[in-house]
Amino acid sequence: MLKSRYATETVLQLLFLYCSMKKLILLAIFAFAANILFAQRVEFTPTFGYTFSGTVEGYNGTYDLQNDLLYGAKLDVQFLDYTYFELSYRRNDPELNYITRNDEPRQTNTTNAHYMAGVLHEFSEGMFRPYGIVSLGLTRYKDKGSSDWKKWFFSTEFGIGTKIFFTDYLGLRLQASVTTPWDFNGGGIYWGIGGGTSANLNFGVPIAHWDLSGGLIISLPD
């Protein structure tokens, strides 16, 4: 009876978190649509870079998420002097290695995607514009193998970088950031890797994704 009640409460918590994050993303999109009409400046930046992910210790072994190339895009809309709303999407396709206590490695191919909405603030104007950014959003982990497993997490992102403008319409953006998915429900990732073997992993912070990225800014000045 207690197990059933706990399972029901956990499901309701997960549904509440998922619905809350969907509303956050929708509100961010509507805010962007409204601000574009009155924006001082709009910037679109396709991005390319590299993600450093690291390892997580599980009950029966170690998960090692390989470093990998990343790609994505950013849309920035200025709403105050030096300050922008930003929507961003980033994705990479790393290999996940699971190493058991008996040193029996298993591998699977994964897809990791980050859907973020945040605020970017520049610290100066001119050709070189250093900035900081804080974002909230969702991170999705997905197994590209036969299991078709996937899970969503609430995420935070903190980054610093600089914009280098060659003209009012064209520039270069360089950024270093860390994106951290969070698990507020005491659950975690339950990832089955190879041959029907199930490996359980529970954590509060799944793994930190450290990104180095760059992109070409295409700008529409006011």
DOVOMAR-70495 format. One record per residue (C-alpha): residue number from 0; residue in one letter; x negated, y, z. Coordinates in steps of 0.05 Angstrom, whole numbers, plus 32768, in hexadecimal, padded with zeros to 4 digits. Example, Ala and Ser with C-alpha at 12.3 -4.5 7.8 and 13.67 -1.06 7.14 Angstrom:
BEGIN
+-----+-----+------+------+------+
|   n | res |   xx |   yy |   zz |
+-----+-----+------+------+------+
|   0 |   A | 7F0A | 7FA6 | 809C |
|   1 |   S | 7EEF | 7FEB | 808F |
+-----+-----+------+------+------+
This chain:
BEGIN
+-----+-----+------+------+------+
|   n | res |   xx |   yy |   zz |
+-----+-----+------+------+------+
|   0 |   M | 8000 | 8000 | 8000 |
|   1 |   L | 7FC8 | 8030 | 8013 |
|   2 |   K | 7FA1 | 801E | 7FD4 |
|   3 |   S | 7FDE | 802C | 7FA9 |
|   4 |   R | 7FE9 | 806F | 7FCB |
|   5 |   Y | 7FA0 | 8082 | 7FC3 |
|   6 |   A | 7FA1 | 806E | 7F79 |
|   7 |   T | 7FE0 | 8098 | 7F6E |
|   8 |   E | 7FC1 | 80D5 | 7F90 |
|   9 |   T | 7F81 | 80CD | 7F67 |
|  10 |   V | 7FA8 | 80CA | 7F26 |
|  11 |   L | 7FD0 | 8108 | 7F39 |
|  12 |   Q | 7F90 | 812E | 7F4A |
|  13 |   L | 7F71 | 811B | 7F07 |
|  14 |   L | 7FAF | 8131 | 7EE2 |
|  15 |   F | 7FB0 | 8173 | 7F07 |
|  16 |   L | 7F66 | 8180 | 7EF7 |
|  17 |   Y | 7F6F | 816D | 7EAE |
|  18 |   C | 7FAD | 819A | 7EA5 |
|  19 |   S | 7F8B | 81D3 | 7ECA |
|  20 |   M | 7F4F | 81D1 | 7E9C |
|  21 |   K | 7F7A | 81CD | 7E5E |
|  22 |   K | 7F9E | 820C | 7E76 |
|  23 |   L | 7F5B | 822E | 7E83 |
|  24 |   I | 7F43 | 8220 | 7E3C |
|  25 |   L | 7F86 | 8237 | 7E1E |
|  26 |   L | 7F84 | 8277 | 7E46 |
|  27 |   A | 7F3D | 8284 | 7E2F |
|  28 |   I | 7F52 | 827B | 7DE6 |
|  29 |   F | 7F8C | 82AB | 7DEF |
|  30 |   A | 7F5E | 82DD | 7E11 |
|  31 |   F | 7F2F | 82D8 | 7DD6 |
|  32 |   A | 7F67 | 82E2 | 7DA4 |
|  33 |   A | 7F7F | 8320 | 7DC9 |
|  34 |   N | 7F3A | 833E | 7DD2 |
|  35 |   I | 7F25 | 8334 | 7D8A |
|  36 |   L | 7F5A | 8367 | 7D77 |
|  37 |   F | 7F38 | 839C | 7DA3 |
|  38 |   A | 7EF1 | 8382 | 7DA3 |
|  39 |   Q | 7EB6 | 83B0 | 7DA0 |
|  40 |   R | 7E8D | 8378 | 7D80 |
|  41 |   V | 7E96 | 832F | 7D6B |
|  42 |   E | 7E5C | 82FE | 7D64 |
|  43 |   F | 7E5D | 82B7 | 7D47 |
|  44 |   T | 7E1F | 828B | 7D53 |
|  45 |   P | 7E14 | 8244 | 7D39 |
|  46 |   T | 7DE2 | 8224 | 7D68 |
|  47 |   F | 7DAF | 81EC | 7D67 |
|  48 |   G | 7D81 | 81D3 | 7D9D |
|  49 |   Y | 7D6D | 819C | 7DCE |
|  50 |   T | 7D8B | 8180 | 7E0E |
|  51 |   F | 7D65 | 8162 | 7E48 |
|  52 |   S | 7D93 | 8136 | 7E72 |
|  53 |   G | 7D6D | 8105 | 7EA0 |
|  54 |   T | 7D84 | 80CA | 7ECA |
|  55 |   V | 7DB8 | 80B8 | 7EFF |
|  56 |   E | 7DB2 | 8080 | 7F32 |
|  57 |   G | 7DED | 8050 | 7F34 |
|  58 |   Y | 7DFF | 8017 | 7F64 |
|  59 |   N | 7DE0 | 7FE1 | 7F3A |
|  60 |   G | 7DAF | 8007 | 7F0E |
|  61 |   T | 7D9A | 8048 | 7EED |
|  62 |   Y | 7DBD | 806F | 7EB6 |
|  63 |   D | 7D8B | 8092 | 7E89 |
|  64 |   L | 7DAB | 80C3 | 7E59 |
|  65 |   Q | 7D78 | 80D2 | 7E22 |
|  66 |   N | 7D64 | 8118 | 7E0E |
|  67 |   D | 7D82 | 812A | 7DCB |
|  68 |   L | 7D8E | 8160 | 7D97 |
|  69 |   L | 7DCB | 818D | 7DA1 |
|  70 |   Y | 7DF6 | 81B6 | 7D72 |
|  71 |   G | 7E32 | 81E3 | 7D79 |
|  72 |   A | 7E4C | 822A | 7D73 |
|  73 |   K | 7E5B | 8268 | 7D9D |
|  74 |   L | 7E8F | 829F | 7D93 |
|  75 |   D | 7E84 | 82E0 | 7DBB |
|  76 |   V | 7EB5 | 831A | 7DC0 |
|  77 |   Q | 7E9E | 835A | 7DE2 |
|  78 |   F | 7ED2 | 8378 | 7E11 |
|  79 |   L | 7EA6 | 83A7 | 7E3B |
|  80 |   D | 7E63 | 83C8 | 7E30 |
|  81 |   Y | 7E2E | 8391 | 7E31 |
|  82 |   T | 7E62 | 835C | 7E43 |
|  83 |   Y | 7E82 | 8325 | 7E19 |
|  84 |   F | 7EB5 | 82ED | 7E1E |
|  85 |   E | 7E96 | 82AE | 7E01 |
|  86 |   L | 7EB3 | 826C | 7DE8 |
|  87 |   S | 7E80 | 8236 | 7DD9 |
|  88 |   Y | 7E7D | 81EE | 7DC1 |
|  89 |   R | 7E3F | 81C1 | 7DC7 |
|  90 |   R | 7E35 | 8178 | 7DB7 |
|  91 |   N | 7DFF | 8144 | 7DB5 |
|  92 |   D | 7DFD | 80F9 | 7DAA |
|  93 |   P | 7DCA | 80DA | 7DD9 |
|  94 |   E | 7DBC | 8091 | 7DE7 |
|  95 |   L | 7DCD | 8079 | 7E2D |
|  96 |   N | 7DA0 | 8045 | 7E4C |
|  97 |   Y | 7DB8 | 801D | 7E88 |
|  98 |   I | 7D81 | 7FF9 | 7EAF |
|  99 |   T | 7D98 | 7FC6 | 7EE3 |
| 100 |   R | 7D73 | 7FB5 | 7F23 |
| 101 |   N | 7D59 | 7F78 | 7EFE |
| 102 |   D | 7D3B | 7FA5 | 7EC8 |
| 103 |   E | 7D6C | 7F8E | 7E93 |
| 104 |   P | 7D76 | 7FCB | 7E66 |
| 105 |   R | 7DB6 | 7FD7 | 7E3F |
| 106 |   Q | 7DC4 | 800E | 7E0D |
| 107 |   T | 7E00 | 8031 | 7DF0 |
| 108 |   N | 7E09 | 806E | 7DC3 |
| 109 |   T | 7E30 | 80A8 | 7DE1 |
| 110 |   T | 7E4D | 80EC | 7DCF |
| 111 |   N | 7E4B | 8126 | 7E00 |
| 112 |   A | 7E72 | 8166 | 7DF2 |
| 113 |   H | 7E79 | 81A7 | 7E1A |
| 114 |   Y | 7EB4 | 81D6 | 7E10 |
| 115 |   M | 7EA6 | 8216 | 7E36 |
| 116 |   A | 7EC3 | 825C | 7E41 |
| 117 |   G | 7E9B | 8291 | 7E65 |
| 118 |   V | 7E80 | 82D8 | 7E6C |
| 119 |   L | 7E3E | 82EF | 7E4E |
| 120 |   H | 7E1D | 8330 | 7E66 |
| 121 |   E | 7DE4 | 8353 | 7E42 |
| 122 |   F | 7DB1 | 8379 | 7E6B |
| 123 |   S | 7D9B | 83AB | 7E35 |
| 124 |   E | 7DAB | 83C2 | 7DEF |
| 125 |   G | 7D7F | 83C9 | 7DB1 |
| 126 |   M | 7D5A | 8394 | 7D8A |
| 127 |   F | 7D4C | 8367 | 7DC6 |
| 128 |   R | 7D87 | 8359 | 7DF4 |
| 129 |   P | 7D7A | 8329 | 7E2F |
| 130 |   Y | 7DB9 | 830C | 7E4E |
| 131 |   G | 7DD7 | 82DD | 7E81 |
| 132 |   I | 7E14 | 82B2 | 7E7A |
| 133 |   V | 7E44 | 828C | 7EA9 |
| 134 |   S | 7E78 | 825C | 7E8C |
| 135 |   L | 7EAD | 822A | 7EA2 |
| 136 |   G | 7ECB | 81F2 | 7E78 |
| 137 |   L | 7ECE | 81A8 | 7E6A |
| 138 |   T | 7E9A | 8173 | 7E5B |
| 139 |   R | 7EAD | 8132 | 7E37 |
| 140 |   Y | 7E84 | 80F2 | 7E3A |
| 141 |   K | 7E96 | 80BE | 7E05 |
| 142 |   D | 7E7C | 8079 | 7DF5 |
| 143 |   K | 7E74 | 8072 | 7DAA |
| 144 |   G | 7E70 | 8026 | 7DAF |
| 145 |   S | 7EA7 | 7FF2 | 7DB2 |
| 146 |   S | 7EC2 | 8007 | 7DF6 |
| 147 |   D | 7EDC | 804B | 7DDD |
| 148 |   W | 7ED4 | 8064 | 7E25 |
| 149 |   K | 7ED7 | 80AF | 7E34 |
| 150 |   K | 7EE0 | 80DD | 7E6F |
| 151 |   W | 7EE8 | 8128 | 7E7B |
| 152 |   F | 7EC8 | 8153 | 7EB1 |
| 153 |   F | 7ECF | 819A | 7EC8 |
| 154 |   S | 7E8C | 81BD | 7EBA |
| 155 |   T | 7E65 | 81FC | 7ECA |
| 156 |   E | 7E2F | 821C | 7EA0 |
| 157 |   F | 7DF9 | 824F | 7EB3 |
| 158 |   G | 7DCA | 826B | 7E7E |
| 159 |   I | 7D98 | 82A1 | 7E6D |
| 160 |   G | 7D80 | 82B7 | 7E29 |
| 161 |   T | 7D72 | 82EF | 7DF9 |
| 162 |   K | 7D8F | 830A | 7DB8 |
| 163 |   I | 7D61 | 8327 | 7D83 |
| 164 |   F | 7D84 | 8352 | 7D4F |
| 165 |   F | 7D64 | 835E | 7D0C |
| 166 |   T | 7DA0 | 8387 | 7CF3 |
| 167 |   D | 7DE4 | 8399 | 7D10 |
| 168 |   Y | 7E00 | 835B | 7CEE |
| 169 |   L | 7DCA | 8326 | 7CF6 |
| 170 |   G | 7DA1 | 830E | 7D31 |
| 171 |   L | 7D81 | 82D3 | 7D55 |
| 172 |   R | 7D99 | 82B6 | 7D98 |
| 173 |   L | 7D6D | 828D | 7DC7 |
| 174 |   Q | 7D88 | 826D | 7E06 |
| 175 |   A | 7D76 | 8240 | 7E40 |
| 176 |   S | 7DB1 | 8225 | 7E69 |
| 177 |   V | 7DC8 | 81ED | 7E98 |
| 178 |   T | 7E0D | 81CE | 7E93 |
| 179 |   T | 7E25 | 81A5 | 7ECF |
| 180 |   P | 7E63 | 8179 | 7ECE |
| 181 |   W | 7E86 | 8171 | 7F11 |
| 182 |   D | 7EB2 | 8139 | 7F2E |
| 183 |   F | 7EE1 | 8153 | 7F63 |
| 184 |   N | 7F0A | 8113 | 7F6B |
| 185 |   G | 7ED8 | 80E2 | 7F87 |
| 186 |   G | 7ED9 | 80BA | 7F47 |
| 187 |   G | 7EA2 | 80B9 | 7F14 |
| 188 |   I | 7E8C | 8095 | 7ED5 |
| 189 |   Y | 7E9C | 804C | 7ECC |
| 190 |   W | 7E75 | 8039 | 7E8F |
| 191 |   G | 7E74 | 7FF3 | 7E71 |
| 192 |   I | 7E36 | 7FE7 | 7E48 |
| 193 |   G | 7E2F | 7FA9 | 7E1C |
| 194 |   G | 7E4C | 7F64 | 7E1F |
| 195 |   G | 7E86 | 7F75 | 7E4C |
| 196 |   T | 7E58 | 7F88 | 7E85 |
| 197 |   S | 7E75 | 7FBF | 7EB1 |
| 198 |   A | 7E48 | 7FEE | 7ED7 |
| 199 |   N | 7E67 | 801F | 7F09 |
| 200 |   L | 7E4B | 8063 | 7F19 |
| 201 |   N | 7E68 | 8093 | 7F4C |
| 202 |   F | 7E4E | 80DA | 7F54 |
| 203 |   G | 7E60 | 8122 | 7F65 |
| 204 |   V | 7E36 | 8141 | 7F2E |
| 205 |   P | 7E2E | 810F | 7EF4 |
| 206 |   I | 7DF0 | 812D | 7ED4 |
| 207 |   A | 7DD4 | 8172 | 7EC4 |
| 208 |   H | 7DCA | 8183 | 7E7B |
| 209 |   W | 7D90 | 81B4 | 7E6F |
| 210 |   D | 7D95 | 81D5 | 7E2B |
| 211 |   L | 7D64 | 81FC | 7E01 |
| 212 |   S | 7D87 | 8219 | 7DC4 |
| 213 |   G | 7D84 | 824D | 7D8E |
| 214 |   G | 7DB1 | 8268 | 7D57 |
| 215 |   L | 7DBD | 829C | 7D22 |
| 216 |   I | 7DEC | 82D3 | 7D39 |
| 217 |   I | 7E1E | 82EC | 7D06 |
| 218 |   S | 7E3B | 832D | 7D21 |
| 219 |   L | 7E76 | 8359 | 7D11 |
| 220 |   P | 7E65 | 839C | 7D33 |
| 221 |   D | 7E9B | 83CC | 7D48 |
+-----+-----+------+------+------+
